[in-house]
Amino acid sequence: MNVINKDIIEATRYFLKIVELGSYSSVKKFYNVELNTIKNKVEALETYLDIKLLRNIQNRISPTSDGMKYFHSCNKIFKDMENTITNVKRSGFRQRQSIKVLGSPLFIKVIIDLALPQIQQINEDSFNFALDSYQIDNLNGSQYQFDSYSVIQIFNKHLEFLDLDDWIVCSSVDAVKIPAYLYAHKDIAENLHNNPEEILNTSLVFNRYDFTLGITEFKNKNKIYKFNLDNVKYTVDNEIQKANLLKSEKVVSFMPQFYYDAVLKESDVVEKIEGVEIDYPLEPHLILVYKHSKYKNELLNIVRTGLKKIQQQYE
């Protein structure tokens, strides 16, 4: 077995941090080393591997296609090593098992509601849980160490960031349009039922992702009405924030029935506006379980069961 020079290990560490932070100068500050040291060692790493790892695009350092593959191959190993060192320093070798989940804020809420109690019962020892959310239209490959997670929700447009050989498909959702409905605080809902003209004059809440999906209109009695986007009073990051504003402000917003049941079903101050509907596009996505997780079989069963309960409600 060939012994790898320590400089190659150190260069790999610098490379991983460059991908994560996006610049040599940020890595210089992070590790408190000279800029030339970082550049020279990364160049030596490229020579050693005989592949180009980094490129400069509009004054921003980013990984090449091969560089991203190398990043995904090495990053978890380095993170695990650093975490192990930190944990041993803090508490010796007594560690709790960890379950990490990544997805949209709504997916995380579904996991909390339908899966966490069952996951906790997998092992007699308590788990540590890390529940991380991301915005669907704002994700990049270096932002998260995907293979450090046990369960992830990943949209098809982001699959390039994963090595799918390491994952088991738990569930998949195809691109489809489903009905969504308009909702409002009960103080104003009465005047909005079957009254599209009044809806057009009411303040709105939009999720930033709604704009990405191109949602600009609603239907009433087979007639199409364009939202007055000048009336968008609040722009939020997710459906949970949207729900909170519907409960507290005199505004109108929209979401599919499943979203409503997840975030507003228990509310007694938000009402569905009768007679209006939206064609809501769902982007294709997958729910994946990490193939190398010690608890992959249990997680597959628990998450699939929870998702099946949701599907059965809307069939």
N, C-alpha and C positions, 0 to 999 in steps of 0.2 A: 504494500500500500504506500503510495506516494504521500509524503508529508507536505501539506500546503503551507507556504510561507505565511508568517503572521501578518505581513503587509497586505496580502490578498484578503485576509479576513478583515483587517482594518479598513481596506478600501471598499469592501462590500458593505460594511457598516456605514461608511460615508455615502455610498451610492444610494442605499435605502433611504437615508435621511434627505438626500437631494430630491428624490422622487416625492417624498412626503411633504417637504417644505417648499420646493420649487426653485431654489436658487443656491448657488455656492455660498453667497454671503450669509444666508440664513444658517447654513450648516457651520460656517466659520464661527458665528456667534454661539450656536448651540453647543459645539464641542470645544470652543476656545482654542482653535488651531489656525495656522496660517492658511491663507487662500491657496497659495501655490502647493502646499502639502496635499490639500484635498484634490486639486486638479491633477497633480502628478500621480497620486496613488490611484485615482480613478482611471487615468490613461493607462497605467501599468496593469490594472485589472482588465481593461478592454483588450490589451495586448495578450495577456495571459489566457483569456477566454476566447480570443480571436473573434469577438463580436463587438459591434457598436452598441453601446448602452444608452448614450445620451445624445440629444440634439438641441440646438438653439432655435426656437421659433418665436419671432417677435420679441426678442430679448428675454424670453423665459425658457429656462432649461426644462426639458421634458424627456421622458424615456422613449426610446424607439420601441418598435414592436417586440424585438428580442429583449430589450431592456425591461419592458413590462413583464415578460415571461420570467426573467431572472428575478425581478422584484417579487412576484408572487411565489416563486420557488423558495426564496430565502427569508422573506420578511417575517413569516410566522415563526420560523426557527429562531431568529434573533430576538423577536418579541418574547417568545416563550422563555428563552434563556435569561433575558433581562428580568422578566417577571419572577422567574424561579429564584434568581439571586436576591431580588428585593424581598420576596416572601420569606426566604430562609433567614435573611438578615433581620426581618421584623419578628418572625414567630417560629423560627426553626422549621421543622419538616411537617408540622401539623397544619394541613391546609384543608379547606372545605372544597367540595366539588363545585364547579362553576358551569352554569348554563347561560350561553349568550344568544340573544335573539336580535335580529336586525330586520327592519321593514318600515313601511310608512307608518305615521302616527296611528292611523285607524287599525292597521294590522296589529300593532303592538297592543292596542286596547282589546282587540279580539283575543289575543294570546292571554292577556291578563284575565279576561272574563271567562274564557272557555278552556284554557289549558294549564295555567299555572298551578292550580290545586292538584291536578292529576300528576303533573311533572314532579311536584314536591314529594309525592308518594312513591316515586321510583326507587328511592334510596332511603334507608333508615336515617342516614346522616343528612343534615340540612344542606341544601344547595345555596350557593351565592348566585343571584341572577343579575345579568347585565342586559337591560332592555334599551336598545339604541334605535332611534328613528332618523329617517332622512326625508328630504323633500324629493318627490318623484322626479321633478324636472331639474334637479340640481344635485347630481351625483357624479363623482369621478372615480377612476379606478384606484387612485392612491389615497383617497380619503378614509377608507376603511380596510382593515385586514380581514377580508371576507372569510378566509378559512380558519379564522379564530372563533367563528360563530358556529353554534349548533344548529340553528334554524334561521333561514333568511327568506324574505320576500324579495324577489329580484324581477325587474321588468325586462322584457325581451330586448329592449333597446340598450340595456346595460350588460347583456350576457358576455360581451367581449372582455369584461373585467374578471370573468371566472374561468377556472379550469373545470368544466362540467364533469370530467372524469372523477372528481372528488366529491360529487354530490348525488343524492338520490332524489328524484322528483316525488314530492309528497302530493302536490296538486298543481294543476295548470288551469289558467283562464285564457280563453281565446279573445281576440278583438271582437267586440260586440257592442251594440247600442241597447241600453236598457232604459225603461222609463224612470224619470226623476220627477219629483214634485216640489212645488213651491210651499214654503212655510213662512209664518210670521207670528209675531207676538199676538196673543189673544186680544189685546187692546185695539189692534187695528185689523185683525183678520176678517172680522164680520163684514167690513166694507169692501173686501177684496175678492170675496167668493164670486166666481164667474164675472169678474169685472176687470178685464185686461187693461182698460184705459186708466183705471185707478192704480193698478200695479205699475204702470209705466211712470207714474208720478211719485212713487214711493222710494225711499232710500233703500239701497241694496248692499248686501255683503257678498263679496266674491273671494273665493280662494284663488291665489295666484295661478294655481294649476288649472283652474277653470278657464283662464285665458289661454293657457297652453293647449287645452282641449278644443278651443275655438267655440265655446258655448256662448252664444249671443242672442238666442231667441227662445220663445216658448209658444205653445199651441193652446188655443181655446176654440172649441167647436170647429175643428179642421181649418182654422185660420191661424196664420203665423204672425207673431208680433216680435219685433226687435226690442231687446232691452235698451233703455236709455242709459248708456254707460256713463253719462255725466252724473247719474244718480248713484254711482258706486261710492258709498260713503266710507266703507271699510274694506280693506284688502288684507287678507290673512294668509297664514302659511298652511293651515290644515282644517279639516272638518270639525275638529274639537273646538278650535277657536271660533269657527263659524257658529257652532251650536251655542256657545257661551254668549255671543252677541245677540243671537235670536232670542235668548232668554232674558236679556237685560235691556235691549234697545227696541225701538219701534222701527224695525227694518224687515225686509223680505230677503230670503235666500232660497236655495234649492239643494236637494241631494236625493239620491236613490233611496228607496224604502229601507234597504239593508243598512245604509249609513245612518238613517234616522233612528232605526231600532237600536243601533250601537251607541249613539251619543245623545239621543233626545227622548227615547221612549218613556222614561220615567218623569219627564217634565210635564207639569200641568199648566204651563204658561205659553206653550208654543202650539199653534194649530196648523193643520194642513189647509192650504187654500184650495177650495173645491173648483173643479172645472178647468184646471190648467195643468200642463204637463210639458216635460222637456225630454228630448232624445239625448241621453247621457252616454258618451262613448267610454267604454272600459278599455284600457290599453292591455295588451296581452302580457301576462306575467306568470311566474312560477313560484311555488313555495317549495323550498329545498331543505333537506336535512343532510348535514355533513356526514359523508360516508365513513369517516374514521372516528366519529364520536363513539365513545364507550356505550352510549345509551341510544344509538340510532334507531333500533327496533322499537323501543318504548316511545321515543319521540315521534316516529312515523305514525304509530297507532294513535297516540293522543292527539296530535295535530290534525290528522285525517278525520278522526271522529268529530272533533270540534268543527272543522270546516264542513263536514257532511251535514251536521245539524243545521248550519246556516243555509246550505243549499236546499235542504228539504223544506225549509220554511217558505221558499220563494218559487218552488216548482209549480 
